[in-house]
C-alpha cells in the first residue's frame, strides 16, 4: 500500500513533517471555527465521492421539482455533489417556471440503485417515494408536511417546518448559513411559495412565507402578482390532458378511515375548463380506482379566484363522506360547491379524516 501511494503521488506519507500536518489541521479547524454557519460541514477530503440524488414526491408539482433543484444547489454550496431528479412528468405550471429561467427539466429517476445517497424534499411519505428507497441511504429530508411513517436504519438530517412550501424552508436555511441565492435560485424558491400558497390565499400561508416571498422577489427581479398570474394561467391549460391525466396531475393516496383514497386536486383560475368534462372525469376516476385497487378517488377542482372548491364525485360512498365532512349536499350530477376550501393538506384531508371516524 505504501509503495502504491509513493508511485501514485511521488512521495511517502512518512516524508511529510509532523509539524506540517499539525499546522495544516489547525488551519482547517480555525477556518471552520471562524464561520459558525460552516462548522457542521465535513472537510471535502473526507466526504463521500458519490453524488447525492435529490428528489421530491411522485406526481410532482412546482414545489417538488423546483425544491429539488434548489436543494441540490444548496448542497453544492456546502461542498457536496448533488443532482436533482424528478419522479414524474412536469405540469404546465412547472414547465412555465423553468422556461422563465431558461432551465431544463431534471432527469427522470427511473431506477433508484441500491446504496444510493438520497436527499428528499417536499414529502416524507413512503407511498410518494420510489421503490428501492429502503436499500438507499437517506441523508436528509426538507419538508413542510406532517410525519407519514418513513423510517430509516441510520440517523439523518430532518428539517420539517410549518411553512407553506419547501421553498420557504430552503430560503430560511440559506439565510442562517449566510448563503445568498442566485437570481435563478431565488426565482425558483419564490415560485414554490406562490404555487403552494396560491399567491397567499391558502390557509397554509404564514407571515414568514409572505416576508420571504417579498425578499425573493427582489432577489429574482420578479413581480409577485404578475408571476403568480402567469403561473396559474399555465396551470389552467389542461386541454392537452386526458380525463385520467387531469385527475392524476396533482394527486396523493391517503388512508382515511381504513380505506385507501386517492385525493386529487385541480388548482385553477379557470375551473370551467375542467368541469365541462365532468362526466369524462368521473369515468376516469372509476378507472383509476379499479386499476390501482383503491377504495375510491375524490376530485376537488379548486377555484383560486373565488376561493372555493367544487367536489366531483363518482361513487355514493364519496358523496356520503363529503356531505358529512362539510355539511353540503352533493347534487344529482355528483358536484358540490364547498366555500372557502383551498388546501388539501390543511382543509380537505383533516375534514375527511374527521368525518371518517
N, C-alpha and C positions, 0 to 999 in steps of 0.2 A: 504493500500500500504506500509506504514511504517513497519507494522507487517510482511508482506511478505518479505521485504528486510532484516529485522533482522533475520527472520527464515532461509533465504537462505544463508546469508553471515556471520551471527553470531555477527553482530554489527549494530548499527544505524548510519546513516549519521550524525545525530546530535552529536554523540560522537566523531567525528573527529575534533580536534582543528582547528580553523580558520587559525592559523599561519601555520600549516602543509599544508593545502590546498594552501595557498598563496605561500609558498616556492616551493611546487611541481609545480604549474603552472608557476612560474617564471623560474624554471629549464627547463621546457619543452620549454618555449618561447626562452630561451637562447640557447638551443640546436639547434633550427631551425634557429635562427638569425645568429648563428656562421657558418652555412652551407648554403650559398645562393642558391645552387642547390636544397636544400630541403625545402626552405622557402615556396614554394607554396603548399606543401603537407599538408593534413589534418591529425592530430594525429589519430592513429589507433582506439582509443576508441570512436571516433565519426563517423567513416566510416560506410557505409552500409555493411551489412553482406553478401548480395547476390553476387554471382560470376559474373564477367563481361564476357560476351560471345564475343570473338574476332574472326572476320572472314573477308575474302576478297570477291571477286565477284563470281558469278556463272561461270561455266566452268572455274575452277581455273587453273592458271598457277603457276610457281615456285614462283614468287613474291607474289602472293595472299596467297599461303599456307605457305611458309617459313616466309613471312612478318607477318602473323597472329601469328605464333609460337613465333617469336622474340618479337612482340608487347605484347603478353601475359606475356612473361618473363620480359620485361621491366616494365610492370605494377606491377608485383610481387616484383620487386626491390624497388618500391615505397610503398610497403605495401598493395597493393590491391590483391584481389583474382581474378584470371583471367584464363580462359581456351580457347585455340584455337580450332576453328571448321573449317570444310570445307563445301562448298556448292555444291560439285560435286566430281566426280572421279578424281584421280590424273593422270597426263600424265606420260609417261615413264621417261622424264627428271626429274620431281619432285620426282618420286619413286627412281631414282638413287641417287639424292641428299640426301634424307632421309636415304637410305641404307648406304650411305657413313658415316653417323654419327650414325648408328645403332638406328635410330628413327622410331617409328611407325607413321602412318598417323593420323592426328587429326580426331576425331569422326565426322561423318556426321551430320549436323544440319538439321534434318528432319522437325522440327516444331519450330517456334520462339514464345515462350509463351508471353502472354501479360505482361507488366511491366518488361520485361527482361532488364537488363542493358547491353548495347552493345557498343563495340569499333570496328569501321570499318577501314579496311586497303585496299589500292590499288584500291579504287573506291569511287565515291560519286554519282554514277548514280543509281537512284531508280530502273531502269529496271534490274540492275545486282544484286539486293539485295533481300532477302527473303520477302515473304508475311508476313504481321503482323508487319513490321518494324514501322508502324505508331502508333502501340499500345505499343511500347517499348520506353525506354529512351536511346537515342543515346548519349553516354558520350563523344565520341571523333571520329575524322577522321584523319588518317595519309595517305596522298595520293600524287600522282605526276601527276594527270590528271586535265584537265580543269573542272570548275564547271558545273554540269549537272542537276541542279534543285532539289536536295534533300533539303527538308525543315523539320524543327523540331519545336516542341512547346516550347522548352526550349533552353537557350544558351548552347553551348558545346565548347570543345577544338578542334580547327581545325589546322592542320599543313600540308599545301599543298605547295610543293616547286617544282621548275622547274629542278628537278634532274631526272636521268634516271629510278630510281626504288624506291619502298618503302623502300627497304633495305638500300639505301643510306641515306634516311631521318632518319630512326631509328638509324643508327650509328651516325649521326650528333647530334641527341638528346642525345645519351649516352655520347658523348664527352662533351657536355655542362653540363650535370648533374654529370659528374665525375664518370660514371659507366663504368667499364672495362668488356666487354663481355667475356664470357667463350669461349673456343676453339670452341665448337659446335655452339654457337650463332654467333660467328664471321664467321664460315664457311657457315652458313645459309644466312647471310647478303651478303657475297661475292657471293654466288650462285645467289641471287636475282639480283645483279648488272650485273653479267656475262650473265644471262639469258635475262634480259630486254635490255641490251646494245648490245647483240650478240657479246660479248667479244670486246666491244668498237667500233664496226663497225657502229652501228646505229647512226643516226644524233641526237638522243635524249641524247647521251653521252656528259657529261660536264667534264671539267678538274677536278672538285671536285670528280666526280664519279671515275675517274682514281686514284686519290690520295687515296680515301677511299678504293678502291679495293686493292691497294698495302699494306695499313696498315692492312686490314682484312686478307690478305694472310699471312702476318707474324704472326698475332694472331692465325690463324687457322692451320698454318703449311702446307697450300696447295700451289701448284704451279699453277699459274693462267692459263697458256696455257694448261697444262695437264688436269686440272679440267674442263676447258671450253670445250675442245675437247671431253672429256668423256661425259659431259652433252649433247652436241649436237649429239653425236653418239647415245645416248639413245633416244633422241627425234626423231631421224630419223627412229627408229624402229616402223613402223606403220602397219606391216604385219598382226597383230592380229586384226586390226580395220576394221569395215565395212566402205563402202564409206560414209555413213551418219556420222559415228563417226569421220572419218577423217575431214570432213567439220566442225564438231562441236567441235573439240578438242581445238581450240583457236578462239572463235567466239563471236562477240558482235553485238547488234542491234543499228542502228543509224537512226535518222530521217533526211533524206537528200533530200532537195527539196520537202518536203511534202510527201515523200514516205518512208515507213518502209523497210529499207535494212539491212539484216544480212551480215556483212563483216567478212569473215573468213580468217585466215592466217595459213599457214603451214610453219614454220621456220625449215629449214633442211640443212644438208650438203650433202644430197643425194636426190635431187629433182626428179630424175628419178623414184624412188620408188613410189612417188605419181602420177607422170604424166603418168606412164604406165597404170594406171587405170582411165584415163581421162573420158572416156565415162560413166563409173560407177559413178564417182564423179558428172558429170553433171546431171545424172538422180537423184542422191541423193539430189542435190541442189534443183531440181524441187520439189521433195517430201517434203523436209523441208519447202520450201516456201508455199506449199499448206497446210501442216499440221499446221503450225504456223501462217497462214493467213498473210504472209509477201508479199510485192510487189516484192521482188527479193532477191536472195542470190548471193553474189560475193565472189569468192575464189582467193586468191593470194598465190602462192607457192613461198616462199622467199628462194632463194639460198644464204645461208650465205657466202659461199666462193667466189662466183662470184659477190656478192653484186648486185643482180638484182631480180626482181620478175616476175614470169610467171602468168599472169592473166588467169583464167579458167572461161569461160562464159557459161551460159545455156539459155540465152534469148537475143533477138535482142536489147531490151532496155538497158541491161547491156553493150552490145557491144558499143552502141552509147555513153553511159556515159563515158566509159573508153577511147574511141577514142578521145572524146572531152577533157577529163582531161589531157591526156598525149600526144596526137597527134601521137599515134602509131596505126597502123592498126591491127584489130583483124582478124586472119586468118579464113579460112572456117571451120576449126576444132574447133574454139572457143578459141584459145590460142593467147596470145600476150605477148611478152617479153618487160618488162619495166626496162631499165637500171637504176641503182643507187637507186632503191626503196627498202627500208628495213623496214621502220617503219609505222605501221598502224596509230599510234597516230599523228606523225609529218609530214607524207608524204601522205599516202593513203587517209585518211579521209579529210584533208584540200583540197586536189586536187579534190576529188569527190564533196565536198560541193561547191567549186568554179565553177565547171563545171555544177552543177545542177541549178545555179542561172539564 
